[in-house]
């Protein structure tokens, strides 16, 4: 009967280790996600600036010498 007692703590440790790994992975993915979101924001703003610049350039009258 002593074998079930040995199996349960090992199983408990396995579950704890898995939970710790999942927590580390979740933190890593959260950091990557935040970084990607920040990069997407910068690209979006750069694209909007280019579109605004083109819009202003196309609506302004041509320069005459």
PDB file of N, CA, C and O in Angstrom:
ATOM      1  N   UNK A   1       0.801  -1.201   0.000  1.00  0.00           N
ATOM      2  CA  UNK A   1       0.000   0.000   0.000  1.00  0.00           C
ATOM      3  C   UNK A   1       0.843   1.264   0.000  1.00  0.00           C
ATOM      4  O   UNK A   1       0.302   2.360  -0.143  1.00  0.00           O
ATOM      5  N   UNK A   2       2.118   1.141   0.152  1.00  0.00           N
ATOM      6  CA  UNK A   2       2.960   2.330   0.195  1.00  0.00           C
ATOM      7  C   UNK A   2       3.193   2.927  -1.190  1.00  0.00           C
ATOM      8  O   UNK A   2       3.572   4.093  -1.298  1.00  0.00           O
ATOM      9  N   UNK A   3       2.974   2.146  -2.252  1.00  0.00           N
ATOM     10  CA  UNK A   3       3.209   2.678  -3.600  1.00  0.00           C
ATOM     11  C   UNK A   3       2.237   3.800  -3.987  1.00  0.00           C
ATOM     12  O   UNK A   3       2.690   4.755  -4.618  1.00  0.00           O
ATOM     13  N   UNK A   4       0.948   3.762  -3.662  1.00  0.00           N
ATOM     14  CA  UNK A   4       0.072   4.883  -4.021  1.00  0.00           C
ATOM     15  C   UNK A   4       0.521   6.194  -3.369  1.00  0.00           C
ATOM     16  O   UNK A   4       0.363   7.262  -3.961  1.00  0.00           O
ATOM     17  N   UNK A   5       1.076   6.125  -2.162  1.00  0.00           N
ATOM     18  CA  UNK A   5       1.548   7.352  -1.508  1.00  0.00           C
ATOM     19  C   UNK A   5       2.734   7.944  -2.273  1.00  0.00           C
ATOM     20  O   UNK A   5       2.881   9.165  -2.326  1.00  0.00           O
ATOM     21  N   UNK A   6       3.562   7.116  -2.852  1.00  0.00           N
ATOM     22  CA  UNK A   6       4.719   7.606  -3.605  1.00  0.00           C
ATOM     23  C   UNK A   6       4.290   8.176  -4.954  1.00  0.00           C
ATOM     24  O   UNK A   6       4.904   9.114  -5.464  1.00  0.00           O
ATOM     25  N   UNK A   7       3.250   7.611  -5.518  1.00  0.00           N
ATOM     26  CA  UNK A   7       2.785   8.064  -6.825  1.00  0.00           C
ATOM     27  C   UNK A   7       2.124   9.436  -6.709  1.00  0.00           C
ATOM     28  O   UNK A   7       2.351  10.292  -7.564  1.00  0.00           O
ATOM     29  N   UNK A   8       1.334   9.662  -5.702  1.00  0.00           N
ATOM     30  CA  UNK A   8       0.611  10.918  -5.564  1.00  0.00           C
ATOM     31  C   UNK A   8       1.549  12.121  -5.418  1.00  0.00           C
ATOM     32  O   UNK A   8       1.341  13.114  -6.114  1.00  0.00           O
ATOM     33  N   UNK A   9       2.569  12.089  -4.553  1.00  0.00           N
ATOM     34  CA  UNK A   9       3.459  13.253  -4.474  1.00  0.00           C
ATOM     35  C   UNK A   9       4.196  13.499  -5.784  1.00  0.00           C
ATOM     36  O   UNK A   9       4.388  14.647  -6.183  1.00  0.00           O
ATOM     37  N   UNK A  10       4.607  12.432  -6.452  1.00  0.00           N
ATOM     38  CA  UNK A  10       5.275  12.609  -7.736  1.00  0.00           C
ATOM     39  C   UNK A  10       4.312  13.241  -8.731  1.00  0.00           C
ATOM     40  O   UNK A  10       4.705  14.122  -9.496  1.00  0.00           O
ATOM     41  N   UNK A  11       3.084  12.814  -8.730  1.00  0.00           N
ATOM     42  CA  UNK A  11       2.071  13.380  -9.626  1.00  0.00           C
ATOM     43  C   UNK A  11       1.800  14.831  -9.247  1.00  0.00           C
ATOM     44  O   UNK A  11       1.634  15.681 -10.122  1.00  0.00           O
ATOM     45  N   UNK A  12       1.756  15.112  -7.969  1.00  0.00           N
ATOM     46  CA  UNK A  12       1.561  16.489  -7.503  1.00  0.00           C
ATOM     47  C   UNK A  12       2.697  17.389  -7.951  1.00  0.00           C
ATOM     48  O   UNK A  12       2.461  18.507  -8.409  1.00  0.00           O
ATOM     49  N   UNK A  13       3.930  16.912  -7.822  1.00  0.00           N
ATOM     50  CA  UNK A  13       5.098  17.683  -8.261  1.00  0.00           C
ATOM     51  C   UNK A  13       5.051  17.907  -9.770  1.00  0.00           C
ATOM     52  O   UNK A  13       5.405  18.974 -10.270  1.00  0.00           O
ATOM     53  N   UNK A  14       4.604  16.871 -10.480  1.00  0.00           N
ATOM     54  CA  UNK A  14       4.497  16.993 -11.941  1.00  0.00           C
ATOM     55  C   UNK A  14       3.493  18.075 -12.322  1.00  0.00           C
ATOM     56  O   UNK A  14       3.745  18.868 -13.230  1.00  0.00           O
ATOM     57  N   UNK A  15       2.361  18.108 -11.634  1.00  0.00           N
ATOM     58  CA  UNK A  15       1.347  19.124 -11.912  1.00  0.00           C
ATOM     59  C   UNK A  15       1.853  20.521 -11.567  1.00  0.00           C
ATOM     60  O   UNK A  15       1.597  21.478 -12.298  1.00  0.00           O
ATOM     61  N   UNK A  16       2.570  20.634 -10.452  1.00  0.00           N
ATOM     62  CA  UNK A  16       3.136  21.930 -10.061  1.00  0.00           C
ATOM     63  C   UNK A  16       4.160  22.394 -11.092  1.00  0.00           C
ATOM     64  O   UNK A  16       4.171  23.563 -11.479  1.00  0.00           O
ATOM     65  N   UNK A  17       5.016  21.481 -11.533  1.00  0.00           N
ATOM     66  CA  UNK A  17       6.014  21.833 -12.548  1.00  0.00           C
ATOM     67  C   UNK A  17       5.345  22.272 -13.840  1.00  0.00           C
ATOM     68  O   UNK A  17       5.779  23.235 -14.473  1.00  0.00           O
ATOM     69  N   UNK A  18       4.301  21.576 -14.227  1.00  0.00           N
ATOM     70  CA  UNK A  18       3.575  21.937 -15.443  1.00  0.00           C
ATOM     71  C   UNK A  18       2.928  23.317 -15.283  1.00  0.00           C
ATOM     72  O   UNK A  18       2.968  24.133 -16.204  1.00  0.00           O
ATOM     73  N   UNK A  19       2.341  23.572 -14.131  1.00  0.00           N
ATOM     74  CA  UNK A  19       1.717  24.876 -13.879  1.00  0.00           C
ATOM     75  C   UNK A  19       2.761  25.988 -13.929  1.00  0.00           C
ATOM     76  O   UNK A  19       2.487  27.061 -14.465  1.00  0.00           O
ATOM     77  N   UNK A  20       3.947  25.751 -13.383  1.00  0.00           N
ATOM     78  CA  UNK A  20       5.011  26.752 -13.418  1.00  0.00           C
ATOM     79  C   UNK A  20       5.467  27.015 -14.851  1.00  0.00           C
ATOM     80  O   UNK A  20       5.703  28.160 -15.234  1.00  0.00           O
ATOM     81  N   UNK A  21       5.587  25.961 -15.627  1.00  0.00           N
ATOM     82  CA  UNK A  21       5.997  26.110 -17.025  1.00  0.00           C
ATOM     83  C   UNK A  21       4.947  26.898 -17.800  1.00  0.00           C
ATOM     84  O   UNK A  21       5.287  27.782 -18.587  1.00  0.00           O
ATOM     85  N   UNK A  22       3.685  26.584 -17.581  1.00  0.00           N
ATOM     86  CA  UNK A  22       2.615  27.306 -18.257  1.00  0.00           C
ATOM     87  C   UNK A  22       2.609  28.784 -17.868  1.00  0.00           C
ATOM     88  O   UNK A  22       2.379  29.651 -18.711  1.00  0.00           O
ATOM     89  N   UNK A  23       2.861  29.065 -16.603  1.00  0.00           N
ATOM     90  CA  UNK A  23       2.911  30.452 -16.140  1.00  0.00           C
ATOM     91  C   UNK A  23       4.068  31.198 -16.803  1.00  0.00           C
ATOM     92  O   UNK A  23       3.910  32.347 -17.216  1.00  0.00           O
ATOM     93  N   UNK A  24       5.231  30.548 -16.907  1.00  0.00           N
ATOM     94  CA  UNK A  24       6.379  31.177 -17.580  1.00  0.00           C
ATOM     95  C   UNK A  24       6.072  31.416 -19.056  1.00  0.00           C
ATOM     96  O   UNK A  24       6.377  32.477 -19.601  1.00  0.00           O
ATOM     97  N   UNK A  25       5.462  30.414 -19.695  1.00  0.00           N
ATOM     98  CA  UNK A  25       5.105  30.558 -21.107  1.00  0.00           C
ATOM     99  C   UNK A  25       4.096  31.694 -21.305  1.00  0.00           C
ATOM    100  O   UNK A  25       4.211  32.475 -22.250  1.00  0.00           O
ATOM    101  N   UNK A  26       3.123  31.777 -20.423  1.00  0.00           N
ATOM    102  CA  UNK A  26       2.112  32.832 -20.531  1.00  0.00           C
ATOM    103  C   UNK A  26       2.762  34.208 -20.374  1.00  0.00           C
ATOM    104  O   UNK A  26       2.421  35.146 -21.094  1.00  0.00           O
ATOM    105  N   UNK A  27       3.685  34.322 -19.442  1.00  0.00           N
ATOM    106  CA  UNK A  27       4.379  35.602 -19.246  1.00  0.00           C
ATOM    107  C   UNK A  27       5.199  35.954 -20.490  1.00  0.00           C
ATOM    108  O   UNK A  27       5.202  37.100 -20.941  1.00  0.00           O
ATOM    109  N   UNK A  28       5.882  34.966 -21.026  1.00  0.00           N
ATOM    110  CA  UNK A  28       6.688  35.182 -22.227  1.00  0.00           C
ATOM    111  C   UNK A  28       5.807  35.627 -23.394  1.00  0.00           C
ATOM    112  O   UNK A  28       6.146  36.569 -24.111  1.00  0.00           O
ATOM    113  N   UNK A  29       4.683  34.952 -23.580  1.00  0.00           N
ATOM    114  CA  UNK A  29       3.778  35.305 -24.669  1.00  0.00           C
ATOM    115  C   UNK A  29       3.161  36.692 -24.453  1.00  0.00           C
ATOM    116  O   UNK A  29       2.939  37.434 -25.410  1.00  0.00           O
ATOM    117  N   UNK A  30       2.890  37.031 -23.197  1.00  0.00           N
ATOM    118  CA  UNK A  30       2.340  38.362 -22.911  1.00  0.00           C
ATOM    119  C   UNK A  30       3.348  39.438 -23.283  1.00  0.00           C
ATOM    120  O   UNK A  30       2.977  40.466 -23.849  1.00  0.00           O
ATOM    121  N   UNK A  31       4.622  39.212 -22.969  1.00  0.00           N
ATOM    122  CA  UNK A  31       5.657  40.183 -23.324  1.00  0.00           C
ATOM    123  C   UNK A  31       5.786  40.295 -24.843  1.00  0.00           C
ATOM    124  O   UNK A  31       5.891  41.397 -25.381  1.00  0.00           O
ATOM    125  N   UNK A  32       5.778  39.158 -25.525  1.00  0.00           N
ATOM    126  CA  UNK A  32       5.851  39.194 -26.987  1.00  0.00           C
ATOM    127  C   UNK A  32       4.634  39.894 -27.584  1.00  0.00           C
ATOM    128  O   UNK A  32       4.760  40.677 -28.525  1.00  0.00           O
ATOM    129  N   UNK A  33       3.476  39.613 -27.041  1.00  0.00           N
ATOM    130  CA  UNK A  33       2.247  40.217 -27.542  1.00  0.00           C
ATOM    131  C   UNK A  33       2.282  41.731 -27.360  1.00  0.00           C
ATOM    132  O   UNK A  33       1.900  42.474 -28.265  1.00  0.00           O
ATOM    133  N   UNK A  34       2.736  42.190 -26.203  1.00  0.00           N
ATOM    134  CA  UNK A  34       2.828  43.626 -25.960  1.00  0.00           C
ATOM    135  C   UNK A  34       3.821  44.265 -26.916  1.00  0.00           C
ATOM    136  O   UNK A  34       3.580  45.357 -27.431  1.00  0.00           O
ATOM    137  N   UNK A  35       4.924  43.593 -27.150  1.00  0.00           N
ATOM    138  CA  UNK A  35       5.930  44.113 -28.073  1.00  0.00           C
ATOM    139  C   UNK A  35       5.381  44.191 -29.490  1.00  0.00           C
ATOM    140  O   UNK A  35       5.587  45.188 -30.182  1.00  0.00           O
ATOM    141  N   UNK A  36       4.687  43.152 -29.925  1.00  0.00           N
ATOM    142  CA  UNK A  36       4.102  43.151 -31.265  1.00  0.00           C
ATOM    143  C   UNK A  36       3.014  44.217 -31.400  1.00  0.00           C
ATOM    144  O   UNK A  36       2.904  44.863 -32.443  1.00  0.00           O
ATOM    145  N   UNK A  37       2.224  44.399 -30.366  1.00  0.00           N
ATOM    146  CA  UNK A  37       1.177  45.423 -30.402  1.00  0.00           C
ATOM    147  C   UNK A  37       1.801  46.810 -30.501  1.00  0.00           C
ATOM    148  O   UNK A  37       1.303  47.665 -31.232  1.00  0.00           O
ATOM    149  N   UNK A  38       2.876  47.032 -29.775  1.00  0.00           N
ATOM    150  CA  UNK A  38       3.570  48.316 -29.826  1.00  0.00           C
ATOM    151  C   UNK A  38       4.151  48.557 -31.215  1.00  0.00           C
ATOM    152  O   UNK A  38       4.063  49.662 -31.749  1.00  0.00           O
ATOM    153  N   UNK A  39       4.742  47.522 -31.790  1.00  0.00           N
ATOM    154  CA  UNK A  39       5.298  47.637 -33.138  1.00  0.00           C
ATOM    155  C   UNK A  39       4.180  47.908 -34.150  1.00  0.00           C
ATOM    156  O   UNK A  39       4.357  48.717 -35.061  1.00  0.00           O
ATOM    157  N   UNK A  40       3.055  47.253 -34.003  1.00  0.00           N
ATOM    158  CA  UNK A  40       1.921  47.476 -34.897  1.00  0.00           C
ATOM    159  C   UNK A  40       1.431  48.917 -34.785  1.00  0.00           C
ATOM    160  O   UNK A  40       1.092  49.535 -35.794  1.00  0.00           O
ATOM    161  N   UNK A  41       1.390  49.455 -33.573  1.00  0.00           N
ATOM    162  CA  UNK A  41       0.985  50.845 -33.386  1.00  0.00           C
ATOM    163  C   UNK A  41       1.931  51.799 -34.110  1.00  0.00           C
ATOM    164  O   UNK A  41       1.486  52.733 -34.777  1.00  0.00           O
ATOM    165  N   UNK A  42       3.239  51.562 -33.978  1.00  0.00           N
ATOM    166  CA  UNK A  42       4.213  52.427 -34.634  1.00  0.00           C
ATOM    167  C   UNK A  42       4.068  52.360 -36.157  1.00  0.00           C
ATOM    168  O   UNK A  42       4.142  53.381 -36.840  1.00  0.00           O
ATOM    169  N   UNK A  43       3.862  51.154 -36.680  1.00  0.00           N
ATOM    170  CA  UNK A  43       3.684  51.016 -38.127  1.00  0.00           C
ATOM    171  C   UNK A  43       2.402  51.692 -38.599  1.00  0.00           C
ATOM    172  O   UNK A  43       2.380  52.322 -39.656  1.00  0.00           O
ATOM    173  N   UNK A  44       1.344  51.563 -37.820  1.00  0.00           N
ATOM    174  CA  UNK A  44       0.077  52.194 -38.169  1.00  0.00           C
ATOM    175  C   UNK A  44       0.239  53.712 -38.203  1.00  0.00           C
ATOM    176  O   UNK A  44      -0.231  54.358 -39.139  1.00  0.00           O
ATOM    177  N   UNK A  45       0.888  54.281 -37.212  1.00  0.00           N
ATOM    178  CA  UNK A  45       1.096  55.725 -37.180  1.00  0.00           C
ATOM    179  C   UNK A  45       1.969  56.187 -38.342  1.00  0.00           C
ATOM    180  O   UNK A  45       1.705  57.228 -38.944  1.00  0.00           O
ATOM    181  N   UNK A  46       3.001  55.422 -38.656  1.00  0.00           N
ATOM    182  CA  UNK A  46       3.864  55.772 -39.791  1.00  0.00           C
ATOM    183  C   UNK A  46       3.061  55.744 -41.090  1.00  0.00           C
ATOM    184  O   UNK A  46       3.215  56.632 -41.929  1.00  0.00           O
ATOM    185  N   UNK A  47       2.215  54.747 -41.264  1.00  0.00           N
ATOM    186  CA  UNK A  47       1.373  54.659 -42.450  1.00  0.00           C
ATOM    187  C   UNK A  47       0.390  55.813 -42.535  1.00  0.00           C
ATOM    188  O   UNK A  47       0.178  56.370 -43.612  1.00  0.00           O
ATOM    189  N   UNK A  48      -0.209  56.177 -41.412  1.00  0.00           N
ATOM    190  CA  UNK A  48      -1.152  57.298 -41.400  1.00  0.00           C
ATOM    191  C   UNK A  48      -0.444  58.608 -41.744  1.00  0.00           C
ATOM    192  O   UNK A  48      -0.991  59.444 -42.464  1.00  0.00           O
ATOM    193  N   UNK A  49       0.772  58.783 -41.228  1.00  0.00           N
ATOM    194  CA  UNK A  49       1.539  59.996 -41.555  1.00  0.00           C
ATOM    195  C   UNK A  49       1.820  60.069 -43.052  1.00  0.00           C
ATOM    196  O   UNK A  49       1.701  61.132 -43.660  1.00  0.00           O
ATOM    197  N   UNK A  50       2.192  58.941 -43.641  1.00  0.00           N
ATOM    198  CA  UNK A  50       2.444  58.928 -45.090  1.00  0.00           C
ATOM    199  C   UNK A  50       1.182  59.261 -45.878  1.00  0.00           C
ATOM    200  O   UNK A  50       1.229  60.024 -46.843  1.00  0.00           O
ATOM    201  N   UNK A  51       0.057  58.688 -45.464  1.00  0.00           N
ATOM    202  CA  UNK A  51      -1.197  58.979 -46.166  1.00  0.00           C
ATOM    203  C   UNK A  51      -1.595  60.444 -46.010  1.00  0.00           C
ATOM    204  O   UNK A  51      -2.064  61.062 -46.966  1.00  0.00           O
ATOM    205  N   UNK A  52      -1.414  60.998 -44.827  1.00  0.00           N
ATOM    206  CA  UNK A  52      -1.732  62.405 -44.613  1.00  0.00           C
ATOM    207  C   UNK A  52      -0.834  63.291 -45.473  1.00  0.00           C
ATOM    208  O   UNK A  52      -1.296  64.265 -46.067  1.00  0.00           O
ATOM    209  N   UNK A  53       0.437  62.950 -45.534  1.00  0.00           N
ATOM    210  CA  UNK A  53       1.380  63.733 -46.324  1.00  0.00           C
ATOM    211  C   UNK A  53       0.984  63.697 -47.798  1.00  0.00           C
ATOM    212  O   UNK A  53       1.022  64.725 -48.473  1.00  0.00           O
ATOM    213  N   UNK A  54       0.604  62.523 -48.304  1.00  0.00           N
ATOM    214  CA  UNK A  54       0.181  62.406 -49.698  1.00  0.00           C
ATOM    215  C   UNK A  54      -1.101  63.193 -49.939  1.00  0.00           C
ATOM    216  O   UNK A  54      -1.259  63.827 -50.982  1.00  0.00           O
ATOM    217  N   UNK A  55      -2.004  63.152 -48.985  1.00  0.00           N
ATOM    218  CA  UNK A  55      -3.270  63.873 -49.105  1.00  0.00           C
ATOM    219  C   UNK A  55      -3.009  65.372 -49.166  1.00  0.00           C
ATOM    220  O   UNK A  55      -3.604  66.068 -49.989  1.00  0.00           O
ATOM    221  N   UNK A  56      -2.141  65.869 -48.319  1.00  0.00           N
ATOM    222  CA  UNK A  56      -1.813  67.290 -48.315  1.00  0.00           C
ATOM    223  C   UNK A  56      -1.105  67.667 -49.604  1.00  0.00           C
ATOM    224  O   UNK A  56      -1.395  68.711 -50.189  1.00  0.00           O
ATOM    225  N   UNK A  57      -0.178  66.828 -50.053  1.00  0.00           N
ATOM    226  CA  UNK A  57       0.550  67.098 -51.294  1.00  0.00           C
ATOM    227  C   UNK A  57      -0.381  67.132 -52.502  1.00  0.00           C
ATOM    228  O   UNK A  57      -0.179  67.944 -53.404  1.00  0.00           O
ATOM    229  N   UNK A  58      -1.374  66.286 -52.539  1.00  0.00           N
ATOM    230  CA  UNK A  58      -2.256  66.217 -53.708  1.00  0.00           C
ATOM    231  C   UNK A  58      -3.301  67.325 -53.704  1.00  0.00           C
ATOM    232  O   UNK A  58      -3.828  67.664 -54.763  1.00  0.00           O
ATOM    233  N   UNK A  59      -3.616  67.897 -52.550  1.00  0.00           N
ATOM    234  CA  UNK A  59      -4.625  68.951 -52.490  1.00  0.00           C
ATOM    235  C   UNK A  59      -4.021  70.338 -52.600  1.00  0.00           C
ATOM    236  O   UNK A  59      -4.746  71.297 -52.867  1.00  0.00           O
ATOM    237  N   UNK A  60      -2.727  70.476 -52.404  1.00  0.00           N
ATOM    238  CA  UNK A  60      -2.107  71.799 -52.502  1.00  0.00           C
ATOM    239  C   UNK A  60      -1.872  72.147 -53.971  1.00  0.00           C
ATOM    240  O   UNK A  60      -1.555  71.277 -54.783  1.00  0.00           O
ATOM    241  N   UNK A  61      -2.031  73.430 -54.301  1.00  0.00           N
ATOM    242  CA  UNK A  61      -1.821  73.827 -55.697  1.00  0.00           C
ATOM    243  C   UNK A  61      -0.347  73.676 -56.085  1.00  0.00           C
ATOM    244  O   UNK A  61       0.528  73.813 -55.230  1.00  0.00           O
ATOM    245  N   UNK A  62      -0.063  73.399 -57.341  1.00  0.00           N
ATOM    246  CA  UNK A  62       1.323  73.247 -57.763  1.00  0.00           C
ATOM    247  C   UNK A  62       2.055  74.567 -57.641  1.00  0.00           C
ATOM    248  O   UNK A  62       1.473  75.636 -57.831  1.00  0.00           O
ATOM    249  N   UNK A  63       3.330  74.484 -57.324  1.00  0.00           N
ATOM    250  CA  UNK A  63       4.159  75.669 -57.186  1.00  0.00           C
ATOM    251  C   UNK A  63       4.484  76.214 -58.566  1.00  0.00           C
ATOM    252  O   UNK A  63       4.804  75.451 -59.477  1.00  0.00           O
ATOM    253  N   UNK A  64       4.403  77.534 -58.725  1.00  0.00           N
ATOM    254  CA  UNK A  64       4.733  78.167 -59.997  1.00  0.00           C
ATOM    255  C   UNK A  64       6.006  78.961 -59.840  1.00  0.00           C
ATOM    256  O   UNK A  64       6.172  79.689 -58.861  1.00  0.00           O
ATOM    257  N   UNK A  65       6.909  78.827 -60.798  1.00  0.00           N
ATOM    258  CA  UNK A  65       8.166  79.590 -60.691  1.00  0.00           C
ATOM    259  C   UNK A  65       8.017  81.051 -60.994  1.00  0.00           C
ATOM    260  O   UNK A  65       8.996  81.795 -60.939  1.00  0.00           O
TER     261      UNK A  65
END
